[in-house]
Amino acid sequence: MYPEIDRTDRAIIKALQENARLSNVELSHKVNLSASACLRRVANLEKNGVISGYHAELGHQQLGYDVIILVQVALDGQSAKILEEFEKAVLTIPNLMTCFFMAGGQDYILRIAAKDVSDYGEIHRHYLSALPHVRSIESNFVLRTLMTRGLPVALI
């Protein structure tokens, strides 16, 4: 069962998605609540898993990772053993940012950061080509990120 999310909870979620570093007092002013009521609501959203964490969004280019690659992987099968062995191995890739298990033509989509194309070549050589049960790998280089965001509050 899903937790009850009202207009005030939506306002809290929206404000925290825009700036998770708001103090409780700042947040309470933004959503027109007392500080104690705001703190209780945030704690309840966390307890119910609506808010699952707080993260810093890093500028990958400022850290020397100029290339983001979306890698589509098809496996030889989808038995529990094959999936478990692949997932255990893929989590060892140090440049892995995201790994999605998919329905459709590909089994997994990976998001990988690399310093440049040559660096990605090394990641491919040492990690991707060593993954178990892989039938095919297709690499797609991100040219530009138009936007990233959390779940739109209008959907909540």
C-alpha positions, 0 to 999 in steps of 0.5 A, a space after each residue: 500500500 502506498 503512503 498518503 501524500 497530500 499537498 503539503 508533502 508534495 511541497 516538501 518533496 518538491 522543495 527538497 528535490 530542488 535543494 536537499 540542503 535546506 535546513 528544516 527551518 528554511 524548509 518549514 518556511 517554504 511550505 508554511 509549516 512550523 519547524 516541528 511539524 515539518 520535521 515530523 513530515 520529513 521523518 515520516 516521508 523518510 520512514 515510508 521510503 518516499 524519500 530514500 536518500 539525499 545525494 550530491 549531484 556531481 559535475 562529471 566534467 569538472 571531475 575529469 570524466 568528459 564522456 558518458 556512455 550508455 551500454 546495452 548488454 544482451 545476455 545468453 539467457 536469463 536463468 537465475 544463475 546467469 543473472 546473478 553471475 552477471 550482476 555480481 560481476 557488473 558491480 565491480 566496474 569502478 566507472 559504473 554509475 547506473 545499471 538497469 535490468 530491462 525488459 525488451 531487446 536488451 537485458 541491461 543498460 549501463 551508464 558509465 563515466 570515462 575520462 575520454 574515448 581511450 579511457 572507455 576503451 580500457 574500461 571495455 577491454 578490462 571490464 565489459 569484455 570480461 563480463 560473464 554470459 554476454 552475447 552482445 554489447 552496444 556502446 552509445 556515447 552521450 553527446 549532451 544531457 538536456 536535463 536530469 531530475 527526480 520524479 516530477 511532483 505533479 505525478 505524486 
